[in-house]
Amino acid sequence: MTYLMVLGGLVLLFLGGEGLVRGSVSVARKLNISELVIGLTLVGFGTSVPELVTSLRAINSGAVGIAVGNVIGSNIANILLVLGVAAVIHPIVTNPRALMRDTGVMILVTMLLCFMIWFDLFTRGAGIALTVCLIGYIIFSLVADQKQPDDVAHMHAEEGETVEANYGVGIGILIAIAGLAGVVYGAKLLVDGSVSIARDFGISETVIGLTIVAIGTSLPELATSAIAAFRGKADVALGNIIGSNIFNILGILGVTALVHPFSVRQPVSGDVAAGAMVQGETVSLISVGDISALILSVALMVLFAITARRIGRWEGGILLLGYALYMGLTFNLIPVPALISHG
């Protein structure tokens, strides 16, 4: 029954996320909202709604490891898994000028996330600050792109154009509402089922959040990116991934901390896992290995996309291999020092 809850939750998150994005995009088009605005907001961030609802549900259930692990795991999966799949399907020719601004923001907020984890700064004040930063980023991007259309604006507009949704306003609203309902109920099933699995098998909730939950909530990004790659617009997938990673940190953690402040530290008890970040008598739910995987994934994306100007199939294969390696280390399936072990 527990596995059916998790599976049902994953399916509802995927279908609900798709419905929410398509319904919202359809309504926006009928209201003559530009593809630029649609791509930067509804598509770029709409695919992250499953992560947001799931993290809120997890925090309200006291499963902090799932909430934070979901964000970190989703960002890692977006780059190594989603981008890897898109590149294998169709090589991605990148435009460094179009990617530089958003990539720079993603690097900065990733560094900010690492800082907040180390000093355990997930207070309501921090939540407000992150949320304000997200709103400011969106407003700045919209104003800049509309004032002087360039490569960045063109990329965001293409993100909107990849979504096929041309329903009437009424039908679009109904689809969006049904999608949101699916996401909310799917998150409940996924979190409740994941907590049960963690308890039954003695696996930490953080590991579940970094893996099963993170992959599940990243399904909308995977679907969007795969479709774009099949249509020969894999570069759009890259822009969507960058936007999603920014929203995951600023939006999801920001709103989650704003609604329900939390701590990523817990008292030290028993053996401390290798790679765990210990300070005094507390240990972080997020290990050094998790942070390292996040930083390395961002570094690989920048290396492939910005410097090489092209992400080929072999580079996509490297990203997928990196994700398989991370999964193996996380579940202690690889016989090496457990840098990513959570006990």
MOKAQUI-V817206 format. One line per field, one symbol per residue. ss: DSSP state (H for helix, E for strand, C for the rest). psi: psi as a letter, one per 30 degrees, with the letter a starting at -180 (. if undefined). burial: 1 if it has 24 or more other C-alpha atoms within 12 Angstrom, else 0. A space follows every 50 residues. Layout:
BEGIN
ss: ???
psi: ???
burial: ???
END
This chain:
BEGIN
ss: CHHHHHHHHHHHHHHHHHHHHHHHHHHHHHCCCCHHHHHHHHHCCHHHHH HHHHHHHHHHCCCHHHHHHHHHHHHHHHHHHHHHHHHHHCCEECCHHHHH HHHHHHHHHHHHHHHHHHHCCCCHHHHHHHHHHHHHHHHHHHHHHHHCCC HHHHHHHHHHHCCCCCCCHHHHHHHHHHHHHHHHHHHHHHHHHHHHHHHH HCCCHHHHHHHHHHHHHCHHHHHHHHHHHHCCCHHHHHHHHHHHHHHHHH HHHHHHHHHCCCCCEEECCCCCCCCCCEECCEEECCCHHHHHHHHHHHHH HHHHHHHCCEECHHHHHHHHHHHHHHHHHHCCCCCCCCCCCCC
psi: eeeeeeeeeeeeeeeeeeeeeeeeeeeeefghklfeeeefdeeefefgee eeeeeeeeefggieeeeeeeeeeeeeeeeeeeeeeeeeekkjjljeeffe eeeeeeeefeeeeeeeeegihileeeeeeeeeeeeeeeeeeeeeeeeika eeeeeeeeeeffjjjhlleeeeeeeeeeeeeeeeeeeeeeeeeeeeeeee ggkkeeeeefdeeeeeffeeeeeeeeeeeegghffeeeeeeeeeeeeeee eeeeeeeeeiklkgklkkkakkkkfkjkjbglkkfkleeeeeeeeeeeee eeeeeeefgkjleeeeeeeeeeeeeeeeeeghfkilkifgkg.
burial: 00001111111111111111111111111000011111111111111111 11111111111011111111111111111111111111111111110110 11111110110111011101111001111110110011001100100000 11111111111110110000011011111111111111111111111100 00111111111111111111111111111000111111111111111111 11111111111111100000011111110000111111111111111111 1101110001111011111101101110111000000111111
END
